[in-house]
Amino acid sequence: MYPAWDGLHHAAITGEAGFNKVFGQPLFDYLGKHFDLAPIFDAGMTAIHGHETTAMLEAYDFSAIHVLADIGGGNGSLIGAVLQRYPKLKGLLFELGHVVGRARKSLKAYGVDDRCSIIEGNFFESVPSGADTYLLRHIIHDWTDEQSVQILNNCRKVIPNNGRLLIIEAVIPTGNERCLAMDFDMVMLTFPGGIERTEEEYRFLLEHAGFQLSSITPTASVISVVEGKPI
């Protein structure tokens, strides 16, 4: 983590990820090649963002959903918690091949492995069909607008017309008051080369991928549930 911050100046000047400058490759490529670090990264993400799951479940109602697809769902801690809360809900976790092994163990620990299928793949290439709701938590903020629209376009190809898209991210408020989301924005710039966004910036992404922004539900944590409906 600390050496990557040496790339902050490069990131600020060029808009490219500082991590790439320091390590010579993108963050997620690096994790895919260093199998000893990937579980530590998973644990770190759970430690940083785990409390957001409870806040999300308290703020947003998942009861009308039949099948929830967690796209880029990591080690399965989020969808595991959602399926525990909603016993009739079925799940689908979509992740890269080097991650799904850890997800299987997690879903079993949550006791929901019988209600959640796991599919390997890359969301830049395609997204699996079979769900009525597609969820992406801390995925879109990792990527540029062009890359984000590509991911969302792949979701639009498979989501039913009466389905919904849930983007779980921090939403930067207007103005320049102090905000934790702005700190996250610096991290995104330096590490994966992404960006935290305002409501209007999310509206822009959704419209360019065939969705309309239908609601933003704040939570007790820094994240909100940005909901999109197919146009």
CYANA upper distance limits for C-alpha pairs under 8 A (distance plus 0.5 A):
  1 MET  CA      5 TRP  CA      7.59
  2 TYR  CA      6 ASP  CA      8.10
  3 PRO  CA      7 GLY  CA      8.42
  3 PRO  CA     22 VAL  CA      7.80
  4 ALA  CA      8 LEU  CA      8.18
  4 ALA  CA     18 GLY  CA      6.95
  4 ALA  CA     19 PHE  CA      5.45
  4 ALA  CA     22 VAL  CA      6.49
  4 ALA  CA     23 PHE  CA      8.09
  4 ALA  CA    190 THR  CA      7.82
  4 ALA  CA    191 PHE  CA      7.50
  5 TRP  CA     18 GLY  CA      7.49
  5 TRP  CA     19 PHE  CA      7.94
  5 TRP  CA    190 THR  CA      7.18
  6 ASP  CA     18 GLY  CA      7.76
  6 ASP  CA     22 VAL  CA      7.46
  7 GLY  CA     11 ALA  CA      6.66
  7 GLY  CA     17 ALA  CA      8.01
  7 GLY  CA     18 GLY  CA      4.28
  7 GLY  CA     19 PHE  CA      6.48
  7 GLY  CA     20 ASN  CA      8.40
  7 GLY  CA     21 LYS  CA      6.49
  7 GLY  CA     22 VAL  CA      6.43
  7 GLY  CA    190 THR  CA      7.07
  8 LEU  CA     12 ALA  CA      6.62
  8 LEU  CA     18 GLY  CA      5.84
  8 LEU  CA    189 LEU  CA      8.35
  8 LEU  CA    190 THR  CA      5.94
  9 HIS  CA     13 ILE  CA      6.67
  9 HIS  CA     18 GLY  CA      8.06
 10 HIS  CA     14 THR  CA      6.43
 10 HIS  CA     15 GLY  CA      8.10
 10 HIS  CA     16 GLU  CA      7.71
 10 HIS  CA     17 ALA  CA      8.32
 10 HIS  CA     18 GLY  CA      6.39
 10 HIS  CA     21 LYS  CA      7.88
 11 ALA  CA     15 GLY  CA      5.35
 11 ALA  CA     16 GLU  CA      5.46
 11 ALA  CA     17 ALA  CA      5.84
 11 ALA  CA     18 GLY  CA      5.33
 11 ALA  CA    189 LEU  CA      6.93
 11 ALA  CA    190 THR  CA      6.39
 11 ALA  CA    193 GLY  CA      8.19
 12 ALA  CA     16 GLU  CA      8.35
 12 ALA  CA    189 LEU  CA      8.19
 15 GLY  CA    189 LEU  CA      7.77
 15 GLY  CA    193 GLY  CA      7.71
 16 GLU  CA     20 ASN  CA      8.22
 16 GLU  CA    189 LEU  CA      8.03
 16 GLU  CA    190 THR  CA      8.44
 16 GLU  CA    193 GLY  CA      6.25
 17 ALA  CA     21 LYS  CA      7.51
 17 ALA  CA     26 PRO  CA      8.17
 17 ALA  CA    189 LEU  CA      6.41
 17 ALA  CA    190 THR  CA      5.58
 17 ALA  CA    191 PHE  CA      6.12
 17 ALA  CA    192 PRO  CA      6.15
 17 ALA  CA    193 GLY  CA      4.50
 17 ALA  CA    194 GLY  CA      8.25
 18 GLY  CA     22 VAL  CA      6.98
 18 GLY  CA    189 LEU  CA      7.79
 18 GLY  CA    190 THR  CA      5.04
 18 GLY  CA    191 PHE  CA      6.46
 18 GLY  CA    192 PRO  CA      8.49
 18 GLY  CA    193 GLY  CA      7.79
 19 PHE  CA     23 PHE  CA      6.41
 19 PHE  CA     24 GLY  CA      8.10
 19 PHE  CA     25 GLN  CA      7.91
 19 PHE  CA     26 PRO  CA      7.13
 19 PHE  CA     27 LEU  CA      6.98
 19 PHE  CA    190 THR  CA      6.59
 19 PHE  CA    191 PHE  CA      5.45
 19 PHE  CA    192 PRO  CA      7.50
 20 ASN  CA     24 GLY  CA      5.35
 20 ASN  CA     25 GLN  CA      5.18
 20 ASN  CA     26 PRO  CA      5.58
 20 ASN  CA     27 LEU  CA      7.59
 20 ASN  CA    191 PHE  CA      8.29
 21 LYS  CA     25 GLN  CA      8.02
 25 GLN  CA     29 ASP  CA      7.12
 25 GLN  CA     30 TYR  CA      6.95
 26 PRO  CA     30 TYR  CA      6.72
 26 PRO  CA    192 PRO  CA      7.18
 27 LEU  CA     31 LEU  CA      6.86
 27 LEU  CA    191 PHE  CA      7.06
 27 LEU  CA    192 PRO  CA      6.36
 28 PHE  CA     32 GLY  CA      6.64
 28 PHE  CA    192 PRO  CA      8.24
 29 ASP  CA     33 LYS  CA      6.96
 30 TYR  CA     34 HIS  CA      6.75
 31 LEU  CA     35 PHE  CA      7.18
 31 LEU  CA     37 LEU  CA      6.93
 31 LEU  CA     38 ALA  CA      5.90
 32 GLY  CA     38 ALA  CA      7.63
 32 GLY  CA     98 HIS  CA      7.16
 34 HIS  CA     38 ALA  CA      7.14
 35 PHE  CA     39 PRO  CA      7.99
 36 ASP  CA     40 ILE  CA      8.00
 37 LEU  CA     41 PHE  CA      6.69
 38 ALA  CA     42 ASP  CA      6.78
 39 PRO  CA     43 ALA  CA      6.71
 39 PRO  CA    102 ARG  CA      8.28
 40 ILE  CA     44 GLY  CA      6.57
 41 PHE  CA     45 MET  CA      6.68
 42 ASP  CA     46 THR  CA      6.76
 42 ASP  CA     74 GLY  CA      7.65
 42 ASP  CA     75 ASN  CA      7.04
 43 ALA  CA     47 ALA  CA      6.60
 44 GLY  CA     48 ILE  CA      6.62
 45 MET  CA     49 HIS  CA      6.26
 45 MET  CA     50 GLY  CA      7.83
 46 THR  CA     50 GLY  CA      5.09
 46 THR  CA     77 SER  CA      8.01
 47 ALA  CA     51 HIS  CA      8.35
 49 HIS  CA     53 THR  CA      7.92
 50 GLY  CA     54 THR  CA      8.28
 50 GLY  CA     77 SER  CA      8.44
 50 GLY  CA     78 LEU  CA      8.39
 51 HIS  CA     55 ALA  CA      7.22
 51 HIS  CA    221 SER  CA      8.26
 52 GLU  CA     56 MET  CA      6.50
 52 GLU  CA    221 SER  CA      6.34
 52 GLU  CA    222 VAL  CA      8.22
 52 GLU  CA    223 ILE  CA      7.43
 53 THR  CA     57 LEU  CA      6.70
 53 THR  CA     78 LEU  CA      6.80
 53 THR  CA     81 ALA  CA      7.96
 54 THR  CA     58 GLU  CA      6.65
 55 ALA  CA     59 ALA  CA      6.75
 55 ALA  CA    219 THR  CA      6.08
 55 ALA  CA    220 ALA  CA      5.99
 55 ALA  CA    221 SER  CA      6.61
 56 MET  CA     60 TYR  CA      6.38
 56 MET  CA    219 THR  CA      6.44
 56 MET  CA    220 ALA  CA      8.43
 56 MET  CA    223 ILE  CA      8.38
 56 MET  CA    224 SER  CA      8.04
 56 MET  CA    225 VAL  CA      7.84
 57 LEU  CA     61 ASP  CA      7.51
 57 LEU  CA     62 PHE  CA      8.38
 57 LEU  CA     82 VAL  CA      7.73
 58 GLU  CA    219 THR  CA      8.23
 59 ALA  CA    217 THR  CA      7.56
 59 ALA  CA    218 PRO  CA      7.69
 59 ALA  CA    219 THR  CA      6.10
 59 ALA  CA    220 ALA  CA      8.37
 60 TYR  CA    217 THR  CA      7.50
 60 TYR  CA    225 VAL  CA      7.94
 62 PHE  CA     86 TYR  CA      8.14
 63 SER  CA     86 TYR  CA      7.45
 63 SER  CA     89 LEU  CA      8.35
 65 ILE  CA     89 LEU  CA      7.41
 65 ILE  CA    132 ASP  CA      7.38
 65 ILE  CA    133 THR  CA      7.22
 66 HIS  CA     88 LYS  CA      8.25
 66 HIS  CA     89 LEU  CA      5.99
 66 HIS  CA     90 LYS  CA      6.82
 66 HIS  CA    131 ALA  CA      8.03
 66 HIS  CA    132 ASP  CA      7.15
 66 HIS  CA    133 THR  CA      8.47
 67 VAL  CA     89 LEU  CA      6.61
 67 VAL  CA     90 LYS  CA      5.28
 67 VAL  CA     91 GLY  CA      5.88
 67 VAL  CA     92 LEU  CA      7.80
 67 VAL  CA    130 GLY  CA      7.98
 67 VAL  CA    131 ALA  CA      5.25
 67 VAL  CA    132 ASP  CA      6.20
 67 VAL  CA    133 THR  CA      7.01
 68 LEU  CA     89 LEU  CA      7.92
 68 LEU  CA     90 LYS  CA      6.87
 68 LEU  CA     91 GLY  CA      5.31
 68 LEU  CA     92 LEU  CA      6.66
 68 LEU  CA    131 ALA  CA      6.18
 68 LEU  CA    132 ASP  CA      7.06
 68 LEU  CA    133 THR  CA      5.55
 68 LEU  CA    134 TYR  CA      6.54
 68 LEU  CA    135 LEU  CA      7.66
 69 ALA  CA     91 GLY  CA      6.28
 69 ALA  CA     92 LEU  CA      5.00
 69 ALA  CA     93 LEU  CA      6.33
 69 ALA  CA     94 PHE  CA      7.79
 69 ALA  CA    131 ALA  CA      6.33
 69 ALA  CA    132 ASP  CA      8.42
 69 ALA  CA    133 THR  CA      6.70
 69 ALA  CA    134 TYR  CA      5.32
 69 ALA  CA    135 LEU  CA      6.50
 70 ASP  CA     79 ILE  CA      7.04
 70 ASP  CA     91 GLY  CA      8.02
 70 ASP  CA     92 LEU  CA      6.61
 70 ASP  CA     93 LEU  CA      5.41
 70 ASP  CA     94 PHE  CA      6.72
 70 ASP  CA    134 TYR  CA      6.74
 70 ASP  CA    135 LEU  CA      5.47
 70 ASP  CA    136 LEU  CA      6.66
 71 ILE  CA     93 LEU  CA      6.76
 71 ILE  CA     94 PHE  CA      5.49
 71 ILE  CA     95 GLU  CA      7.27
 71 ILE  CA    123 PHE  CA      7.96
 71 ILE  CA    127 VAL  CA      8.25
 71 ILE  CA    134 TYR  CA      7.40
 71 ILE  CA    135 LEU  CA      6.53
 71 ILE  CA    136 LEU  CA      5.87
 71 ILE  CA    137 ARG  CA      8.49
 72 GLY  CA     93 LEU  CA      7.88
 72 GLY  CA     94 PHE  CA      6.10
 72 GLY  CA     95 GLU  CA      5.41
 72 GLY  CA     96 LEU  CA      8.15
 72 GLY  CA    123 PHE  CA      8.02
 72 GLY  CA    136 LEU  CA      7.27
 72 GLY  CA    137 ARG  CA      8.37
 72 GLY  CA    139 ILE  CA      7.36
 73 GLY  CA     77 SER  CA      8.44
 73 GLY  CA     78 LEU  CA      7.72
 73 GLY  CA     79 ILE  CA      7.90
 73 GLY  CA     93 LEU  CA      6.35
 73 GLY  CA     94 PHE  CA      6.73
 73 GLY  CA     95 GLU  CA      6.72
 73 GLY  CA    136 LEU  CA      7.98
 73 GLY  CA    137 ARG  CA      8.05
 74 GLY  CA     95 GLU  CA      7.04
 74 GLY  CA     99 VAL  CA      7.00
 74 GLY  CA    100 VAL  CA      8.06
 74 GLY  CA    103 ALA  CA      7.17
 75 ASN  CA     99 VAL  CA      7.33
 75 ASN  CA    100 VAL  CA      7.58
 75 ASN  CA    102 ARG  CA      6.07
 75 ASN  CA    103 ALA  CA      4.56
 75 ASN  CA    104 ARG  CA      8.29
 75 ASN  CA    106 SER  CA      6.86
 76 GLY  CA     80 GLY  CA      6.26
 76 GLY  CA     93 LEU  CA      7.66
 76 GLY  CA    103 ALA  CA      5.39
 76 GLY  CA    104 ARG  CA      8.12
 76 GLY  CA    106 SER  CA      6.43
 76 GLY  CA    107 LEU  CA      6.59
 77 SER  CA     81 ALA  CA      6.72
 77 SER  CA    103 ALA  CA      8.37
 77 SER  CA    106 SER  CA      7.06
 77 SER  CA    107 LEU  CA      7.88
 78 LEU  CA     82 VAL  CA      6.86
 79 ILE  CA     83 LEU  CA      6.53
 79 ILE  CA     91 GLY  CA      7.57
 79 ILE  CA     93 LEU  CA      8.08
 80 GLY  CA     84 GLN  CA      6.70
 80 GLY  CA    106 SER  CA      8.05
 80 GLY  CA    107 LEU  CA      6.17
 80 GLY  CA    110 TYR  CA      6.24
 80 GLY  CA    112 VAL  CA      6.96
 81 ALA  CA     85 ARG  CA      6.81
 81 ALA  CA    110 TYR  CA      7.75
 82 VAL  CA     86 TYR  CA      6.73
 83 LEU  CA     87 PRO  CA      6.42
 83 LEU  CA     88 LYS  CA      8.37
 83 LEU  CA     89 LEU  CA      6.49
 83 LEU  CA     90 LYS  CA      7.47
 83 LEU  CA     91 GLY  CA      7.66
 83 LEU  CA    112 VAL  CA      7.12
 83 LEU  CA    115 ARG  CA      8.40
 84 GLN  CA    110 TYR  CA      7.65
 84 GLN  CA    111 GLY  CA      8.27
 84 GLN  CA    112 VAL  CA      7.41
 89 LEU  CA    115 ARG  CA      8.17
 90 LYS  CA    115 ARG  CA      5.61
 90 LYS  CA    116 CYS  CA      6.43
 91 GLY  CA    115 ARG  CA      6.58
 91 GLY  CA    116 CYS  CA      4.80
 91 GLY  CA    117 SER  CA      6.92
 92 LEU  CA    116 CYS  CA      5.69
 92 LEU  CA    117 SER  CA      5.35
 92 LEU  CA    118 ILE  CA      6.31
 92 LEU  CA    119 ILE  CA      7.88
 92 LEU  CA    131 ALA  CA      8.09
 93 LEU  CA    116 CYS  CA      7.48
 93 LEU  CA    117 SER  CA      6.79
 93 LEU  CA    118 ILE  CA      5.32
 93 LEU  CA    119 ILE  CA      6.75
 94 PHE  CA    118 ILE  CA      6.51
 94 PHE  CA    119 ILE  CA      5.46
 94 PHE  CA    120 GLU  CA      6.30
 94 PHE  CA    121 GLY  CA      7.12
 94 PHE  CA    127 VAL  CA      8.29
 94 PHE  CA    128 PRO  CA      8.18
 95 GLU  CA     99 VAL  CA      6.90
 95 GLU  CA    100 VAL  CA      6.63
 95 GLU  CA    118 ILE  CA      8.32
 95 GLU  CA    119 ILE  CA      7.15
 95 GLU  CA    120 GLU  CA      5.72
 95 GLU  CA    121 GLY  CA      6.27
 95 GLU  CA    122 ASN  CA      7.32
 96 LEU  CA    100 VAL  CA      7.08
 96 LEU  CA    120 GLU  CA      5.86
 96 LEU  CA    121 GLY  CA      5.71
 96 LEU  CA    122 ASN  CA      6.47
 97 GLY  CA    101 GLY  CA      8.17
 97 GLY  CA    120 GLU  CA      5.83
 97 GLY  CA    121 GLY  CA      7.28
 99 VAL  CA    103 ALA  CA      7.11
100 VAL  CA    104 ARG  CA      6.71
100 VAL  CA    118 ILE  CA      7.71
100 VAL  CA    120 GLU  CA      7.53
101 GLY  CA    105 LYS  CA      7.35
102 ARG  CA    106 SER  CA      6.94
103 ALA  CA    107 LEU  CA      6.66
104 ARG  CA    108 LYS  CA      6.74
104 ARG  CA    113 ASP  CA      7.78
104 ARG  CA    118 ILE  CA      8.27
105 LYS  CA    109 ALA  CA      6.73
106 SER  CA    110 TYR  CA      6.83
107 LEU  CA    111 GLY  CA      6.76
107 LEU  CA    112 VAL  CA      6.11
107 LEU  CA    113 ASP  CA      5.48
107 LEU  CA    116 CYS  CA      8.24
108 LYS  CA    112 VAL  CA      6.58
108 LYS  CA    113 ASP  CA      5.50
112 VAL  CA    116 CYS  CA      6.95
113 ASP  CA    117 SER  CA      7.86
119 ILE  CA    128 PRO  CA      8.24
121 GLY  CA    125 GLU  CA      8.34
121 GLY  CA    126 SER  CA      7.96
121 GLY  CA    127 VAL  CA      8.17
122 ASN  CA    126 SER  CA      6.94
122 ASN  CA    127 VAL  CA      8.04
123 PHE  CA    127 VAL  CA      6.00
123 PHE  CA    151 ILE  CA      6.42
123 PHE  CA    154 ASN  CA      7.74
124 PHE  CA    147 GLN  CA      8.33
124 PHE  CA    150 GLN  CA      6.97
124 PHE  CA    151 ILE  CA      6.03
124 PHE  CA    154 ASN  CA      7.97
125 GLU  CA    154 ASN  CA      8.05
126 SER  CA    154 ASN  CA      6.04
126 SER  CA    155 CYS  CA      8.35
127 VAL  CA    154 ASN  CA      6.25
127 VAL  CA    155 CYS  CA      6.45
127 VAL  CA    158 VAL  CA      7.72
128 PRO  CA    158 VAL  CA      7.53
129 SER  CA    158 VAL  CA      5.57
129 SER  CA    159 ILE  CA      7.45
130 GLY  CA    158 VAL  CA      8.29
131 ALA  CA    159 ILE  CA      7.55
132 ASP  CA    159 ILE  CA      6.79
132 ASP  CA    160 PRO  CA      6.71
132 ASP  CA    162 ASN  CA      8.10
132 ASP  CA    163 GLY  CA      5.27
132 ASP  CA    164 ARG  CA      7.20
133 THR  CA    159 ILE  CA      7.74
133 THR  CA    163 GLY  CA      6.03
133 THR  CA    164 ARG  CA      5.41
133 THR  CA    165 LEU  CA      6.24
133 THR  CA    166 LEU  CA      7.86
134 TYR  CA    155 CYS  CA      7.74
134 TYR  CA    159 ILE  CA      7.97
134 TYR  CA    164 ARG  CA      7.07
134 TYR  CA    165 LEU  CA      5.41
134 TYR  CA    166 LEU  CA      6.61
135 LEU  CA    165 LEU  CA      6.48
135 LEU  CA    166 LEU  CA      5.10
135 LEU  CA    167 ILE  CA      6.46
135 LEU  CA    168 ILE  CA      7.91
136 LEU  CA    140 ILE  CA      7.70
136 LEU  CA    166 LEU  CA      6.80
136 LEU  CA    167 ILE  CA      5.54
136 LEU  CA    168 ILE  CA      6.58
137 ARG  CA    167 ILE  CA      6.45
137 ARG  CA    168 ILE  CA      4.91
137 ARG  CA    169 GLU  CA      6.79
138 HIS  CA    142 ASP  CA      7.57
138 HIS  CA    167 ILE  CA      8.37
138 HIS  CA    168 ILE  CA      6.74
138 HIS  CA    169 GLU  CA      6.15
139 ILE  CA    143 TRP  CA      8.07
140 ILE  CA    148 SER  CA      6.13
140 ILE  CA    167 ILE  CA      8.10
140 ILE  CA    169 GLU  CA      8.43
140 ILE  CA    194 GLY  CA      8.44
141 HIS  CA    169 GLU  CA      7.78
141 HIS  CA    188 MET  CA      7.44
141 HIS  CA    194 GLY  CA      5.87
141 HIS  CA    195 ILE  CA      5.61
141 HIS  CA    196 GLU  CA      5.89
141 HIS  CA    197 ARG  CA      8.08
142 ASP  CA    188 MET  CA      6.65
142 ASP  CA    192 PRO  CA      6.04
142 ASP  CA    193 GLY  CA      7.00
142 ASP  CA    194 GLY  CA      4.69
142 ASP  CA    195 ILE  CA      7.01
143 TRP  CA    147 GLN  CA      6.24
143 TRP  CA    148 SER  CA      6.27
143 TRP  CA    192 PRO  CA      7.54
143 TRP  CA    193 GLY  CA      6.88
143 TRP  CA    194 GLY  CA      4.72
143 TRP  CA    195 ILE  CA      7.28
144 THR  CA    148 SER  CA      6.47
144 THR  CA    193 GLY  CA      7.74
144 THR  CA    194 GLY  CA      5.92
144 THR  CA    195 ILE  CA      7.42
145 ASP  CA    149 VAL  CA      6.59
145 ASP  CA    205 LEU  CA      7.40
146 GLU  CA    150 GLN  CA      6.85
147 GLN  CA    151 ILE  CA      6.96
148 SER  CA    152 LEU  CA      6.70
148 SER  CA    205 LEU  CA      7.78
149 VAL  CA    153 ASN  CA      6.33
149 VAL  CA    205 LEU  CA      6.44
149 VAL  CA    206 LEU  CA      8.03
149 VAL  CA    208 HIS  CA      7.17
149 VAL  CA    209 ALA  CA      6.22
150 GLN  CA    154 ASN  CA      6.91
150 GLN  CA    209 ALA  CA      8.20
151 ILE  CA    155 CYS  CA      7.05
152 LEU  CA    156 ARG  CA      6.68
152 LEU  CA    206 LEU  CA      7.91
152 LEU  CA    209 ALA  CA      6.23
153 ASN  CA    157 LYS  CA      6.86
153 ASN  CA    209 ALA  CA      5.36
153 ASN  CA    210 GLY  CA      7.70
154 ASN  CA    158 VAL  CA      7.56
155 CYS  CA    159 ILE  CA      6.54
156 ARG  CA    209 ALA  CA      7.36
156 ARG  CA    210 GLY  CA      7.09
156 ARG  CA    211 PHE  CA      8.17
156 ARG  CA    230 PRO  CA      7.63
159 ILE  CA    163 GLY  CA      6.49
159 ILE  CA    164 ARG  CA      8.00
159 ILE  CA    230 PRO  CA      8.31
160 PRO  CA    230 PRO  CA      8.36
161 ASN  CA    229 LYS  CA      8.44
161 ASN  CA    230 PRO  CA      6.24
161 ASN  CA    231 ILE  CA      8.17
162 ASN  CA    229 LYS  CA      8.09
162 ASN  CA    230 PRO  CA      7.79
163 GLY  CA    229 LYS  CA      7.18
163 GLY  CA    230 PRO  CA      7.56
164 ARG  CA    227 GLU  CA      7.34
164 ARG  CA    228 GLY  CA      6.32
164 ARG  CA    229 LYS  CA      5.47
164 ARG  CA    230 PRO  CA      7.44
165 LEU  CA    227 GLU  CA      6.14
165 LEU  CA    228 GLY  CA      5.40
165 LEU  CA    229 LYS  CA      6.80
166 LEU  CA    225 VAL  CA      6.76
166 LEU  CA    226 VAL  CA      6.16
166 LEU  CA    227 GLU  CA      5.24
166 LEU  CA    228 GLY  CA      6.93
167 ILE  CA    225 VAL  CA      6.39
167 ILE  CA    226 VAL  CA      5.45
167 ILE  CA    227 GLU  CA      6.90
168 ILE  CA    223 ILE  CA      6.88
168 ILE  CA    224 SER  CA      6.33
168 ILE  CA    225 VAL  CA      5.35
168 ILE  CA    226 VAL  CA      6.70
169 GLU  CA    196 GLU  CA      8.36
169 GLU  CA    223 ILE  CA      5.43
169 GLU  CA    224 SER  CA      6.18
169 GLU  CA    225 VAL  CA      7.34
169 GLU  CA    226 VAL  CA      7.98
170 ALA  CA    181 ALA  CA      6.18
170 ALA  CA    196 GLU  CA      7.30
170 ALA  CA    197 ARG  CA      8.07
170 ALA  CA    222 VAL  CA      6.11
170 ALA  CA    223 ILE  CA      4.65
170 ALA  CA    224 SER  CA      6.30
171 VAL  CA    181 ALA  CA      7.34
171 VAL  CA    196 GLU  CA      7.42
171 VAL  CA    197 ARG  CA      6.23
171 VAL  CA    198 THR  CA      5.72
171 VAL  CA    199 GLU  CA      6.82
171 VAL  CA    223 ILE  CA      7.37
171 VAL  CA    224 SER  CA      7.10
172 ILE  CA    179 CYS  CA      8.07
172 ILE  CA    181 ALA  CA      6.30
172 ILE  CA    182 MET  CA      7.35
172 ILE  CA    196 GLU  CA      7.30
172 ILE  CA    197 ARG  CA      6.14
172 ILE  CA    198 THR  CA      5.10
172 ILE  CA    199 GLU  CA      7.79
173 PRO  CA    198 THR  CA      6.61
173 PRO  CA    199 GLU  CA      8.14
174 THR  CA    198 THR  CA      7.68
178 ARG  CA    182 MET  CA      8.06
179 CYS  CA    183 ASP  CA      7.68
180 LEU  CA    184 PHE  CA      6.96
180 LEU  CA    222 VAL  CA      7.54
181 ALA  CA    185 ASP  CA      6.69
181 ALA  CA    196 GLU  CA      7.36
181 ALA  CA    222 VAL  CA      7.43
182 MET  CA    186 MET  CA      7.14
182 MET  CA    196 GLU  CA      7.80
183 ASP  CA    187 VAL  CA      7.13
184 PHE  CA    188 MET  CA      6.66
184 PHE  CA    196 GLU  CA      7.40
185 ASP  CA    189 LEU  CA      6.68
185 ASP  CA    194 GLY  CA      8.26
185 ASP  CA    195 ILE  CA      5.90
185 ASP  CA    196 GLU  CA      5.44
186 MET  CA    190 THR  CA      6.73
186 MET  CA    195 ILE  CA      8.43
187 VAL  CA    191 PHE  CA      6.43
188 MET  CA    192 PRO  CA      6.19
188 MET  CA    193 GLY  CA      6.09
188 MET  CA    194 GLY  CA      5.23
188 MET  CA    195 ILE  CA      5.94
188 MET  CA    196 GLU  CA      7.74
189 LEU  CA    193 GLY  CA      4.93
189 LEU  CA    194 GLY  CA      5.75
189 LEU  CA    195 ILE  CA      6.55
197 ARG  CA    201 GLU  CA      6.12
197 ARG  CA    202 TYR  CA      6.97
198 THR  CA    202 TYR  CA      6.89
199 GLU  CA    203 ARG  CA      6.71
200 GLU  CA    204 PHE  CA      6.67
201 GLU  CA    205 LEU  CA      6.89
202 TYR  CA    206 LEU  CA      6.64
202 TYR  CA    213 LEU  CA      8.28
203 ARG  CA    207 GLU  CA      6.60
203 ARG  CA    212 GLN  CA      7.52
203 ARG  CA    213 LEU  CA      6.16
204 PHE  CA    208 HIS  CA      6.77
205 LEU  CA    209 ALA  CA      6.94
206 LEU  CA    210 GLY  CA      6.84
206 LEU  CA    211 PHE  CA      5.34
206 LEU  CA    212 GLN  CA      6.43
206 LEU  CA    213 LEU  CA      7.09
206 LEU  CA    228 GLY  CA      7.41
207 GLU  CA    211 PHE  CA      5.57
207 GLU  CA    212 GLN  CA      6.13
207 GLU  CA    213 LEU  CA      8.22
210 GLY  CA    230 PRO  CA      6.54
210 GLY  CA    231 ILE  CA      6.09
211 PHE  CA    228 GLY  CA      6.16
211 PHE  CA    229 LYS  CA      5.80
211 PHE  CA    230 PRO  CA      4.90
211 PHE  CA    231 ILE  CA      5.57
212 GLN  CA    228 GLY  CA      5.85
212 GLN  CA    229 LYS  CA      5.91
212 GLN  CA    230 PRO  CA      6.90
212 GLN  CA    231 ILE  CA      6.62
213 LEU  CA    226 VAL  CA      7.87
213 LEU  CA    227 GLU  CA      6.53
213 LEU  CA    228 GLY  CA      5.04
213 LEU  CA    229 LYS  CA      7.10
214 SER  CA    226 VAL  CA      8.47
214 SER  CA    227 GLU  CA      6.14
214 SER  CA    228 GLY  CA      5.84
214 SER  CA    229 LYS  CA      6.75
215 SER  CA    226 VAL  CA      6.64
215 SER  CA    227 GLU  CA      5.74
215 SER  CA    228 GLY  CA      7.71
216 ILE  CA    224 SER  CA      6.99
216 ILE  CA    225 VAL  CA      6.06
216 ILE  CA    226 VAL  CA      5.03
216 ILE  CA    227 GLU  CA      6.61
217 THR  CA    224 SER  CA      5.93
217 THR  CA    225 VAL  CA      5.44
217 THR  CA    226 VAL  CA      7.02
218 PRO  CA    223 ILE  CA      7.25
218 PRO  CA    224 SER  CA      4.82
218 PRO  CA    225 VAL  CA      6.91
219 THR  CA    223 ILE  CA      6.75
219 THR  CA    224 SER  CA      6.12
219 THR  CA    225 VAL  CA      8.26
